Amino acid sequence: MQATIDIPQIVSRLDSSDLAEFDEGAIRDALGDIAAIQTWVDQRKIELTRRLQQLATHSPSIHPQHVLATAGNTSRYDAYRELQRASTLDQFPNLAKVFASGQISTAHLDVMARTVHHLDPLESAQLSKRGDWLNTIATHTSPDNFARAIRHEVAKLHGDGGAAKLERQRGDSLLRHWVDRDSGMVHLHSRLDPESGLRVIGRIEQVAEQLFHGAKIETCPSDDRRNGHLAALALVGLIDKSGQVSSDSPLSPNTRAEVSVVIDYETLVSGIHKHSVVHTGFETELPLETIRRMACEAEIIPIVLGKNGVVLDVGRSSRLASRYQRLALGAMYTHCAIPNCNVSINRCQPHHILYWRKGGRTDMNNLVPLCPTHHRNVHEGQWSLNLDSKSRRLTVVYPDGVSMATVPHRARSSPDSGDEIEEDHV
């Protein structure tokens, strides 16, 4: 248990000190004292919040969020966060014990609150059963590392590797805009699923990097606002294709974003394990199958690590179809290779029939064009593909056992091509 803190003594000591005389050691000690006071304040505030919630259950006239905001002179959001912290301690009593002893902070509680917000009741119940593990991790890690550990643990709760969660996130995406009355500036606020977010970030950073090394921009500030300004110009350029756009320019619609994902070889080949390393460079996570699919699409560059942490392959030289291979696919296909799909070949990505991680090569007899939707279905929906390298006959076996076969549109004029689409049940 945490030792009793003499708050008045700490406050008196700090108040009587001459801060101008403090060296680094004294500053560290003073900050530690302030942290102790903050912990005491946070604990008392949550105790009062929980008591307020109890009173509200018997008195409808009491509105805890309003009371917290007005009495504490804070925003309604801050009041809501206090309520979330109290609810988190109710849901995870093991965390309540270590919080009361001062072993974890409100930042740890905020991590749990954000996590639970995105879980269904069954998943929350499963996570709460891991109370001892949660305590061990929380009391031995910083809030940031605690958040990473929780994300990995939550991923285990999803039998599909997080695919369903990603679908929910796609449905929760939004974009809002408004004009600031004081400055007259247009503001954008977006909320994107991790996959879309990485695409957008990758493209903006790609163009911003070119602008950074290009000709001097008169409007660009020279202070710490520079990167943000270049990112804004990059976004505008991507939307209206401003500037001189060449075939290899980052502003070209055919240019793909370059986002690196660090992943260990065992995870890439066999799946998530106890010591998996999967890092996108941003505080977001993607299902493993989504990473594998995006690697095929060249929207990310997989940086594969061996057991000793040495980079084995950055993927570009062997994983990605060349320009000429893409042209060859376009000569055979007018649209997605999946039966009955009419998405244009220009919107498709080359897909490895035999995955690269399983020994597949980036050869024509192992590549077919797939639209983004069907590329997701193959990687994350358990679809099975088989390609006859001579006739280019593609057989698709769906999860329900139904199979369909087809050949490229431009090969159907051949008398040996057979039926355009065949359906069977296996």
C-alpha positions as CSV (number, residue, x, y, z in Angstrom):
1,M,0.0,0.0,0.0
2,Q,1.1,3.6,-0.6
3,A,2.5,5.4,2.4
4,T,0.5,8.2,3.9
5,I,1.2,11.5,2.2
6,D,1.4,14.7,4.3
7,I,-0.2,17.0,1.7
8,P,0.0,20.2,3.8
9,Q,3.7,19.6,4.5
10,I,4.5,19.1,0.8
11,V,2.5,22.2,-0.2
12,S,4.2,24.3,2.6
13,R,7.6,23.1,1.5
14,L,7.0,23.9,-2.2
15,D,5.4,27.3,-1.3
16,S,8.3,28.4,0.8
17,S,11.0,27.3,-1.7
18,D,12.9,29.7,-3.9
19,L,12.5,28.0,-7.3
20,A,15.2,30.3,-8.8
21,E,17.7,28.5,-6.7
22,F,16.7,25.0,-7.7
23,D,19.2,22.7,-9.6
24,E,18.2,19.7,-11.6
25,G,18.0,17.4,-8.6
26,A,15.8,19.8,-6.6
27,I,13.5,20.2,-9.6
28,R,13.2,16.4,-9.9
29,D,12.3,16.2,-6.2
30,A,9.8,19.0,-6.5
31,L,8.1,17.4,-9.6
32,G,7.9,14.2,-7.6
33,D,6.2,16.0,-4.8
34,I,3.7,17.6,-7.2
35,A,3.0,14.2,-8.8
36,A,2.2,12.8,-5.3
37,I,-0.2,15.7,-4.7
38,Q,-1.8,15.1,-8.2
39,T,-2.2,11.4,-7.3
40,W,-4.0,12.3,-4.1
41,V,-6.2,14.8,-5.9
42,D,-7.1,12.3,-8.6
43,Q,-8.0,9.6,-6.1
44,R,-10.2,11.9,-4.1
45,K,-11.9,13.2,-7.2
46,I,-12.7,9.7,-8.4
47,E,-14.0,8.8,-5.0
48,L,-16.3,11.8,-5.1
49,T,-17.4,11.0,-8.6
50,R,-18.4,7.5,-7.7
51,R,-20.3,8.8,-4.7
52,L,-22.0,11.3,-6.9
53,Q,-23.1,8.5,-9.3
54,Q,-24.5,6.6,-6.4
55,L,-26.6,9.6,-5.3
56,A,-27.8,10.1,-8.9
57,T,-29.3,6.6,-8.9
58,H,-31.7,7.6,-6.1
59,S,-32.2,11.2,-7.2
60,P,-33.0,11.9,-10.9
61,S,-32.4,15.6,-10.3
62,I,-28.7,15.0,-9.9
63,H,-26.8,15.1,-13.1
64,P,-23.2,14.0,-12.4
65,Q,-21.6,15.4,-15.5
66,H,-23.2,18.8,-14.9
67,V,-22.2,18.8,-11.3
68,L,-18.6,17.9,-12.1
69,A,-18.3,20.5,-14.8
70,T,-19.8,23.4,-12.8
71,A,-18.3,22.6,-9.4
72,G,-14.9,22.0,-10.8
73,N,-15.0,24.8,-13.4
74,T,-14.1,22.4,-16.2
75,S,-15.5,21.5,-19.5
76,R,-18.2,18.9,-20.1
77,Y,-15.6,16.7,-21.8
78,D,-13.4,16.7,-18.7
79,A,-16.4,15.9,-16.6
80,Y,-17.2,13.0,-18.9
81,R,-13.7,11.7,-18.6
82,E,-14.0,11.6,-14.8
83,L,-17.2,9.6,-15.2
84,Q,-15.4,7.2,-17.5
85,R,-12.5,6.7,-15.1
86,A,-15.0,5.9,-12.3
87,S,-16.8,3.5,-14.5
88,T,-13.5,1.8,-15.5
89,L,-12.7,1.2,-11.8
90,D,-16.2,-0.3,-11.3
91,Q,-15.7,-2.6,-14.3
92,F,-12.1,-3.6,-13.4
93,P,-11.9,-3.9,-9.6
94,N,-8.3,-5.2,-9.7
95,L,-7.2,-1.9,-11.2
96,A,-9.2,0.0,-8.5
97,K,-6.9,-1.6,-5.9
98,V,-3.6,-0.6,-7.5
99,F,-5.0,2.9,-8.4
100,A,-6.0,3.4,-4.7
101,S,-2.4,2.4,-3.7
102,G,-1.0,5.0,-6.1
103,Q,0.7,2.4,-8.3
104,I,-1.0,3.5,-11.5
105,S,-2.2,6.9,-12.7
106,T,-5.3,8.3,-14.3
107,A,-3.5,8.0,-17.6
108,H,-3.7,4.2,-17.2
109,L,-7.4,4.4,-16.5
110,D,-7.9,6.5,-19.6
111,V,-6.2,3.8,-21.6
112,M,-8.7,1.2,-20.3
113,A,-11.6,3.5,-20.8
114,R,-10.7,4.1,-24.5
115,T,-10.2,0.4,-25.0
116,V,-13.5,-0.7,-23.4
117,H,-15.3,2.0,-25.5
118,H,-14.5,0.0,-28.6
119,L,-15.4,-3.4,-27.3
120,D,-18.7,-5.2,-27.2
121,P,-20.0,-6.5,-23.7
122,L,-18.7,-10.0,-24.3
123,E,-15.2,-8.8,-25.1
124,S,-15.2,-6.5,-22.1
125,A,-16.2,-9.3,-19.9
126,Q,-13.4,-11.5,-21.3
127,L,-10.8,-8.7,-20.7
128,S,-12.0,-8.1,-17.1
129,K,-11.2,-11.8,-16.4
130,R,-7.6,-10.9,-17.1
131,G,-7.4,-8.7,-13.9
132,D,-4.2,-10.1,-12.5
133,W,-2.4,-9.7,-15.9
134,L,-3.8,-6.1,-16.3
135,N,-2.5,-5.2,-12.8
136,T,1.0,-6.6,-13.6
137,I,1.3,-4.8,-16.9
138,A,-0.2,-1.5,-15.6
139,T,2.0,-1.3,-12.5
140,H,5.2,-2.1,-14.5
141,T,4.8,0.0,-17.6
142,S,4.2,3.6,-18.7
143,P,0.7,4.5,-20.0
144,D,1.9,4.3,-23.6
145,N,3.4,0.8,-23.2
146,F,0.3,-0.2,-21.3
147,A,-1.8,0.9,-24.2
148,R,0.3,-1.2,-26.6
149,A,0.0,-4.3,-24.4
150,I,-3.7,-3.8,-24.1
151,R,-4.1,-3.6,-27.9
152,H,-2.2,-6.9,-28.4
153,E,-4.4,-8.5,-25.7
154,V,-7.6,-7.3,-27.3
155,A,-6.4,-8.6,-30.7
156,K,-6.4,-12.1,-29.1
157,L,-10.1,-11.7,-28.2
158,H,-10.9,-11.3,-31.9
159,G,-10.9,-14.8,-33.5
160,D,-10.7,-13.1,-36.9
161,G,-7.5,-11.3,-36.1
162,G,-9.2,-8.0,-35.8
163,A,-11.0,-8.0,-39.3
164,A,-14.4,-7.4,-37.8
165,K,-13.1,-4.5,-35.7
166,L,-11.6,-3.0,-38.9
167,E,-15.0,-3.2,-40.6
168,R,-16.6,-1.4,-37.7
169,Q,-14.0,1.3,-37.9
170,R,-14.6,1.7,-41.6
171,G,-18.3,2.3,-40.9
172,D,-17.3,4.8,-38.2
173,S,-15.2,7.0,-40.6
174,L,-16.3,10.6,-41.1
175,L,-15.2,14.0,-42.4
176,R,-16.5,17.3,-41.1
177,H,-15.6,20.9,-42.2
178,W,-16.4,24.3,-40.9
179,V,-15.2,27.9,-41.2
180,D,-13.7,29.6,-38.2
181,R,-15.5,32.9,-37.8
182,D,-12.5,34.8,-36.4
183,S,-9.8,33.8,-38.9
184,G,-12.0,32.9,-41.8
185,M,-10.0,29.7,-42.3
186,V,-11.6,26.4,-43.4
187,H,-11.1,23.7,-40.8
188,L,-11.2,19.9,-41.6
189,H,-11.7,17.2,-39.0
190,S,-11.6,13.6,-40.1
191,R,-11.8,10.2,-38.4
192,L,-10.5,7.4,-40.6
193,D,-10.1,3.7,-40.1
194,P,-6.4,2.6,-39.6
195,E,-6.0,1.3,-43.2
196,S,-7.5,4.4,-44.9
197,G,-5.6,6.6,-42.4
198,L,-2.3,5.1,-43.3
199,R,-3.0,5.5,-47.0
200,V,-3.9,9.2,-46.5
201,I,-0.9,9.9,-44.3
202,G,1.4,8.1,-46.6
203,R,0.3,10.1,-49.7
204,I,0.4,13.4,-47.9
205,E,3.8,12.8,-46.4
206,Q,5.0,11.6,-49.8
207,V,4.0,14.9,-51.5
208,A,5.1,17.0,-48.6
209,E,8.6,15.4,-48.8
210,Q,8.8,16.4,-52.4
211,L,7.7,20.0,-51.6
212,F,10.3,20.1,-48.8
213,H,13.1,19.4,-51.2
214,G,11.7,21.4,-54.1
215,A,11.7,25.1,-55.0
216,K,11.2,27.6,-52.1
217,I,7.6,28.2,-51.4
218,E,6.9,31.9,-50.5
219,T,4.0,31.1,-48.2
220,C,6.0,28.5,-46.2
221,P,7.0,29.6,-42.7
222,S,10.5,28.8,-41.5
223,D,9.6,27.9,-37.9
224,D,8.1,24.8,-36.5
225,R,4.9,25.4,-38.5
226,R,6.7,24.5,-41.7
227,N,5.8,20.7,-41.7
228,G,2.2,21.4,-41.1
229,H,2.1,24.0,-43.8
230,L,3.7,21.6,-46.3
231,A,1.2,18.9,-45.3
232,A,-1.7,21.3,-46.0
233,L,-0.3,22.2,-49.4
234,A,0.3,18.5,-50.2
235,L,-3.4,17.7,-49.4
236,V,-4.6,20.5,-51.6
237,G,-2.3,19.4,-54.4
238,L,-3.5,15.8,-54.2
239,I,-7.1,16.9,-54.4
240,D,-6.9,19.4,-57.3
241,K,-3.7,18.0,-59.0
242,S,-2.1,21.4,-58.8
243,G,1.3,21.9,-60.2
244,Q,3.1,20.1,-63.1
245,V,2.0,16.5,-62.8
246,S,4.2,13.9,-64.5
247,S,3.7,10.2,-64.7
248,D,6.1,9.6,-61.8
249,S,5.1,12.6,-59.7
250,P,3.6,11.9,-56.2
251,L,0.6,13.9,-57.4
252,S,-0.2,11.4,-60.1
253,P,-3.3,9.3,-59.3
254,N,-1.4,6.2,-60.2
255,T,1.3,6.8,-57.6
256,R,0.9,4.7,-54.5
257,A,1.6,5.8,-50.9
258,E,4.8,4.5,-49.3
259,V,4.2,3.6,-45.7
260,S,6.7,1.3,-44.0
261,V,5.6,-1.4,-41.6
262,V,8.2,-3.1,-39.4
263,I,7.3,-6.8,-38.9
264,D,9.3,-9.8,-37.7
265,Y,9.6,-12.7,-40.1
266,E,7.9,-15.3,-37.9
267,T,4.8,-13.1,-37.6
268,L,4.7,-12.4,-41.4
269,V,4.9,-16.1,-42.2
270,S,3.1,-17.9,-39.3
271,G,1.0,-15.2,-37.6
272,I,0.9,-13.3,-34.3
273,H,3.0,-14.8,-31.5
274,K,4.1,-13.8,-28.0
275,H,7.0,-11.7,-29.1
276,S,5.5,-10.3,-32.4
277,V,6.9,-7.0,-33.7
278,V,4.3,-5.2,-35.9
279,H,4.8,-1.4,-36.0
280,T,3.3,1.0,-38.6
281,G,5.2,4.0,-37.4
282,F,1.9,5.5,-36.0
283,E,-0.2,4.8,-33.0
284,T,-2.5,2.5,-34.9
285,E,-2.7,-1.2,-35.5
286,L,-4.0,-3.3,-38.4
287,P,-5.0,-6.9,-38.7
288,L,-2.2,-9.1,-39.9
289,E,-4.1,-10.2,-43.0
290,T,-4.7,-6.5,-43.9
291,I,-1.0,-5.8,-43.7
292,R,-0.3,-8.7,-46.0
293,R,-2.9,-7.6,-48.5
294,M,-1.6,-4.0,-48.4
295,A,1.9,-5.2,-49.0
296,C,0.7,-6.9,-52.2
297,E,-0.9,-3.6,-53.3
298,A,2.3,-1.8,-52.6
299,E,0.5,0.6,-50.3
300,I,3.0,-0.3,-47.6
301,I,6.6,-1.5,-47.7
302,P,7.1,-4.4,-45.4
303,I,10.4,-4.2,-43.5
304,V,10.9,-7.8,-42.5
305,L,13.0,-8.5,-39.4
306,G,14.8,-11.8,-38.6
307,K,15.1,-13.1,-35.1
308,N,18.2,-11.0,-34.4
309,G,16.4,-7.8,-35.6
310,V,18.3,-7.6,-38.9
311,V,16.3,-6.4,-41.9
312,L,15.9,-9.4,-44.3
313,D,13.8,-7.8,-47.0
314,V,12.1,-4.4,-47.7
315,G,9.9,-6.1,-50.2
316,R,10.1,-3.7,-53.2
317,S,12.5,-5.7,-55.3
318,S,10.8,-9.0,-55.2
319,R,7.3,-8.5,-53.9
320,L,6.0,-5.8,-56.2
321,A,4.9,-6.3,-59.8
322,S,7.0,-4.2,-62.2
323,R,5.5,-1.6,-64.6
324,Y,5.8,-4.1,-67.5
325,Q,4.0,-6.8,-65.5
326,R,1.2,-4.4,-64.8
327,L,1.0,-3.6,-68.5
328,A,1.0,-7.3,-69.4
329,L,-2.0,-7.9,-67.0
330,G,-3.7,-4.9,-68.6
331,A,-3.3,-6.6,-72.0
332,M,-5.1,-9.7,-70.8
333,Y,-7.7,-8.3,-68.4
334,T,-10.2,-5.4,-68.8
335,H,-11.3,-5.7,-65.2
336,C,-11.0,-7.5,-61.9
337,A,-10.2,-11.3,-62.4
338,I,-13.0,-12.4,-60.0
339,P,-16.1,-13.7,-61.8
340,N,-18.8,-11.1,-62.4
341,C,-16.7,-8.2,-61.2
342,N,-16.7,-5.2,-63.5
343,V,-14.2,-3.0,-61.7
344,S,-11.8,-1.6,-64.3
345,I,-8.2,-3.0,-64.5
346,N,-7.0,0.5,-63.8
347,R,-8.5,0.3,-60.3
348,C,-7.0,-3.2,-59.5
349,Q,-3.8,-4.4,-57.9
350,P,-1.7,-7.4,-58.8
351,H,-2.2,-10.2,-56.3
352,H,0.0,-13.2,-55.7
353,I,-1.9,-16.4,-56.0
354,L,0.7,-18.2,-53.9
355,Y,1.5,-15.6,-51.2
356,W,5.0,-14.2,-51.2
357,R,5.4,-15.3,-47.5
358,K,4.7,-18.9,-48.6
359,G,7.3,-18.9,-51.4
360,G,5.3,-17.3,-54.2
361,R,7.2,-15.4,-56.8
362,T,6.3,-12.1,-58.5
363,D,6.0,-13.9,-61.9
364,M,3.2,-13.5,-64.4
365,N,2.0,-17.1,-63.7
366,N,1.4,-16.1,-60.1
367,L,-0.3,-12.7,-60.6
368,V,-3.9,-11.7,-61.2
369,P,-5.5,-8.3,-60.9
370,L,-8.0,-7.8,-58.1
371,C,-10.1,-4.9,-57.2
372,P,-9.7,-3.5,-53.6
373,T,-12.9,-5.2,-52.3
374,H,-12.1,-8.6,-53.7
375,H,-8.4,-8.2,-52.6
376,R,-9.7,-7.8,-49.0
377,N,-12.0,-10.8,-49.5
378,V,-9.2,-13.1,-50.5
379,H,-6.8,-12.0,-47.7
380,E,-9.3,-11.5,-44.9
381,G,-12.4,-13.4,-46.1
382,Q,-10.8,-16.8,-46.5
383,W,-11.4,-17.0,-50.3
384,S,-9.2,-19.5,-52.1
385,L,-7.7,-18.9,-55.6
386,N,-6.1,-21.3,-58.1
387,L,-4.7,-20.2,-61.4
388,D,-3.9,-22.4,-64.4
389,S,-0.7,-20.7,-65.7
390,K,-1.2,-21.8,-69.3
391,S,-4.9,-20.9,-69.9
392,R,-5.0,-18.2,-67.2
393,R,-8.2,-20.0,-65.9
394,L,-8.9,-18.7,-62.4
395,T,-10.9,-20.9,-60.0
396,V,-12.3,-19.2,-56.9
397,V,-13.5,-21.2,-54.0
398,Y,-15.7,-19.3,-51.6
399,P,-16.0,-20.0,-47.8
400,D,-19.4,-21.7,-48.3
401,G,-17.8,-24.2,-50.7
402,V,-19.1,-22.8,-53.9
403,S,-16.5,-22.5,-56.6
404,M,-16.5,-20.5,-59.8
405,A,-14.0,-20.4,-62.7
406,T,-13.3,-17.8,-65.4
407,V,-10.6,-16.7,-67.9
408,P,-9.4,-13.2,-68.8
409,H,-11.9,-11.2,-70.9
410,R,-9.5,-10.9,-73.8
411,A,-8.9,-14.6,-73.8
412,R,-12.5,-15.6,-74.2
413,S,-12.4,-15.2,-78.0
414,S,-10.2,-18.3,-78.1
415,P,-12.1,-21.5,-79.0
416,D,-10.2,-23.4,-76.4
417,S,-11.1,-21.1,-73.5
418,G,-14.2,-23.0,-72.5
419,D,-17.2,-21.5,-70.8
420,E,-16.9,-17.9,-69.7
421,I,-17.9,-18.7,-66.1
422,E,-18.6,-22.0,-64.5
423,E,-20.1,-22.6,-61.1
424,D,-19.8,-25.7,-58.9
425,H,-20.3,-26.9,-55.4
426,V,-17.5,-28.7,-53.5
